[in-house]
Amino acid sequence: MEQITRLSKVAIQLLQEDIAAMDLVPIVQFELEGTCLPANNSDSEQEHFLDFPAINRTLKQKNIQGKFKPEYWEYQWEWAANMEGQSPAKAAQDLADIMVLAPPLLQQHGAKDVSIQPVLWAGTLPNRPLLEKDQSDVSLEKPVHIPNAIQLNISAINTQGDNALLQDGLGEILQNRLLITSHTCCLFFAPEDEAFARFQLKDEHNLHKELSSPHDLSGSHQGSIAFYQQIDKHNQPIGQNWRQNCRVEHRLGAASHLYNPHLNCTFALANLSDAIQLARQAQSTEAKLESFEKTLPASLHNEPGQSPGAFSLFENNEWFANKLDALSKGSNQDVGTQLKKAICLFFQPAC
């Protein structure tokens, strides 16, 4: 994993320079979900068993640009990056630091059994929504298997300080590129078998009412790769600042210690770079959009009777490596080829 991280950091720098040369500033933001149980049973009137103000003070002291907050389920928490102008490289490093820091930090402030994993298999442990209005949506007798995501948000700013996704169809093209490349590169954001179990939760456990987590490759503003403009995923108006806040949300990532923030940041920037180039080439947005009919694989590695697994899809695809090699050819590093080799070596199936 160290080799993947090292090469991804080089790739991020190359991509940031490439996008800057096109007069845009790339914006990448991560959100991480995880779970934990309360360390003590308490009848106090404290709003949550985790002391979020104390946790977030520690993050500020460590110059990590983001905050912890409660998520939808009572045993679920979220860390979300602040939008404070940090570079994609800094955003990736902050998430990498949080994935190491979160378990001991949350245990210091009210938690036990802190986990960063694609699914919390609750068993017979009841786990209710935090909001009272949502209680009727969940059977009190049915334990909920909680899916945990790592969400990747992508946008860009032009030289006037405006959101570039609203120019030349860039937002739609970026969404389309991510839909195409997320099929062959799903190994990046679904890096273990349980990530694929997360995709199956709604159907296998009849949790469509409880869960809004995505389970397929889909677009628009409600899909797994959503382009938000004036309306959010719940069909609610975003408000008067929608132009500033619009972004493409990549919502397929699974919370996992094998999720590499630097690699996924590289993936996001490579798609953004391609999308910018496409947006400036053709005459109409429609001409730049590819059709896609792919479905996500069912497993990390090939299994009998199934379509190719995530590892094989990536191993047999050249887009990612070629994109990075083209940017690094002046230095004779072939960063893309090296990075692909490191990824394949790390994730290769056991003999």
N, C-alpha and C positions, 0 to 999 in steps of 0.2 A: 504493500500500500504506500510505503514511503516514496517509491519510485514513481507511482502514479501521481502522487501529490506534487513532487518536485517538477515533473514534466508539465503537469497542469498549470502550475504557477507560471512557468515560462510561456505556455500557450495563452494564458490570460493576458499577460503583458503584451504579447504580439497582437492579440485581438483588440485590446484597448487602443493600441496605437493605430491599428487598421481602421477602426471606427472613428477615431479622432481625425484621421486623415480625410474622412468623408464629412468632416465638420459637425459631428454629433458626439454627444457624451452619453455613453451607455449607463443604464441604471439597472441594477440587479438587487433584489431583496428576497430574503429567505424567511420562511415561517416554519417552525418545528413544533410538532405535537408529541407529547409523551404522557405517561401515566404514573401514578403513585398512590399509595394508601396512606391514611393518617397515622402518624406515629403513636398518637394517644387518642382514646375516646374522650371527647370533651362535650359538655353541655353549655359551653360558653356561647355568648352571642356574637363571637367573632364571625365575620362574614364568610371566611374560608379557613380551612385548617392550615393552609400554607400562608406564611407571612410575606405576601408579595412585596410590600413596601421595603422591608429589610432586604429581601432577595435582590430587588432592583437597585438598591443603594450600593450593594456589592458590585453589581455589573458596572455601574457608573464609575466606581473607583478603579475598576480594571479596564476602563475605556472600551467597553463592549457596547456597541450602539444598538441596543434593543431592550425589550422588557418582557418579563414573564407576566402572564395573566391567566385566570381560570378559563377553561374551555367549556364546551357544551355539556359534557358529562362530569359528574362530581369528582371522579378520580382522574380526570384528564386535565393537563395543563398545556399552555402554549407559550412559546417564545417567538416574538415577532421583531424583526429588525426595524429600527426607526428609519425614516426617510430623512436623512440629514446630509445628503450629498456625498456619502462615502463612495469610494470607488468599488467596482465589482470585486477587485482583489481583497479589499478590506471586508466587504460583505461576506465573502467566502471564508476568510480567516475567522471572523466573528462566530460564524456557525460552527466551524471546526472547534473553536475554543469552548463554545457552549455545550457541545456534545460530550466533552470531557468534564466540564465544570458542573453541569446540571445535577448529576446524582449526588455528589457530596454537598453541594450548596443547598439543594432542596431538603436533604436530610438534616441539615443544620437548622432548618426553619419549618419543621412540622411534618415532614414526610418520612415514610419508610418504603422499601421495595420500589425505588424509583427505576423506571425502565424507559428505554428508547427502543421500541420494537414495532413492527408493522401492525400487530394486533395484540390487544390485551384479552386473553381468553379468560373471561370472568368466571366461568364455571357456574356455581350456584350463588355467587356473590352479587347481590342486587346493586345496580348502579343506575341512578336516576339522572335525568336532565336537571341542570341547576335552576332553570327557569320554571316557575310554577305553571305558566301557561302551556308548557310542553308536556306536563306530566300525563295528560290524557292520551298522548300519542304512544305511550309505552305501557305494555302490560306489566303490572307490578309483579307478576309471577315469572316473567321471562327475563333471565339475565342477559345482558347485552354484551356482545363481543365488540370491543371498541377498536375501530381502525385508526391508526395514527399516521399522519401525513407529514411530508416535508414539501411545502409549497414553494415554488420558484416564480417570482414576479419579475417581468421584464418590460422596460420601456427605454426611451431615449429622449434627450433634450437637444434642441437645435441652438444655433448661435444667438438667437433672440431670447432664449430661455423658455421657449414653448415646447409642449409635448409633441415630438416628431411623429408619434404613431398616427396622428390625425392628418398627416400630409402624404400625398401620393399613394394612398392606400397602404401605408407601411404596416399599420396594425393588422389588417386582414392578411397581408402577405406573411408577416411574422407568424401569425397563428397557423396559417397554412403550412409554412415550412416546418413548424414544430410538430404538426400532425403527421407529416411525412417522415421526418427523421426520428420521431419518438418510437416508431415501430422497430426500426433496426437498432436503435440505441437504448432500448428500454432497460438493458443491463445496468446503465448508469444510475437510474432512479428506482429500480426494482432489483436490488443486488443480492437477494436471498429468497429461498423458496417461500418463506412466509409472506413475502411481498405479493406473491401471486395468490396466496390464500386470501389476502386482503381484498383483492379484486373480486373474489367470489362471494364475499360475505352476504351481500344483499340477497342474492338468489338462493344460496344454500341454506340460509337461516331465516329467510322471509323477513328481512329487516328494512324493506324499502321505505316504510314510514319513518323509521328511526334514523336512518343514515342518509346523508346527502353526498357521501364520498363517491367519487367517480369510479367506474368499473370498466370503462371502454375508452377508445379513442374517439372523441367527439368535440365539435367546435361550438360555434355561436357564443352567446354570453353565459350559457348554463352548462357547457360541456366540461370535459376534463381538461381541455385547453381552451380557456375562455378569454375572449377579447371584451373587456369591460369598457363601455363608453357611458351612456346616460343611465343604463339599467343594470342592476347587479344580478347575481345568480338567483335571487329570490323574486326577481321581477319588480324590485323596488327602485325608485329613482335614487341615483347616487347623490344628486344635489347640484348646487351651482358651481362647485369646484370640479365637476366631472372631467373637464378638459385637462386640468392639471393632474388629476388622479388616474386617468385611464391607463390601462396596462394590459398585457397579456399574462394571465395566470396559468402556470403549468401545475396542475393539481394532481398529477399521477404519482408523484414521489412518495415512497414509503419510508416512514421513520425507521432507521436502521443504523447500527454502528458501522455498517459496511457502505453506507451512503457517503460518498466523498464530495464535500462541498466544492472543492476546487475543480474537480472533474465536471460536475454538473454546471458550475459557472462557465467553464470552457464551452460546454455544450450550448448553453444559452447564448453566449456571445457569438459563437460560430453561426448559429441560426440568425441572430440579429444582423451580422455582417452580410450574410447571403440575402436577407430580406431587403436591406438597404440598397444593395446593388440591383436587385430585381425591380425594386420600386422606381429606380431611376432609369431603367432601361426601356421598358415597354410603354406603350401609349395608353393602355387601360389596365385597371386593376384586374379585371376578369382574365386578361391574357396572361397574367403572371401566376394564377392560382392553378395548382395541380389537383386533379381528382384523387381521392384516397378511399380505399375500400378495405383496408387492412384491419385486422383485429389483433389485440395484444396476445402474445403467446401465453400458454397455460402454465409454463414452468421455466425455471432458470436454465436447465439443461434438457437435452433431447430425452423424451420418454417414448417407449413403444406405443405405436398407434396414434401419436399426436403430431401436430405440425412442429416445425423446428422450435427449439427453445430459445431463450433470450441470448444465450452465449453464442449459439450458431448463427443467429441473425446478425449479431455484431461482427463476428469473425469473418463472415462472408460479405460484408459491406465495406466499401472503400470511401464513402463520402467524408467521414470524420477525419480519417488520416490524410486524405488528399487535401482537404481544406487547410489543415494546419501545416502540411508540408509546403504548400504554395506560399504561405506567409513566412516560413522560416528558410526558404531556399537560399536567400542571400547569405545566411550564416552557415550554410551547409550542415545544419543540425538535423533536418528531417524529423522535427518534433512530433509530427503526426504519426509517422511510422514507429518511432520509438514508444510513443504513448500507447498506441494500439497494441504493440507487442507486450508492454508491461501489463495492460489490462487483461489481455488474453492469458498471460502467464498466471496472473493472480486468480482469475476466475475459472481456469480450465477445470473440467470435471476430473474427479479422482479416478484413477485407473481401477 
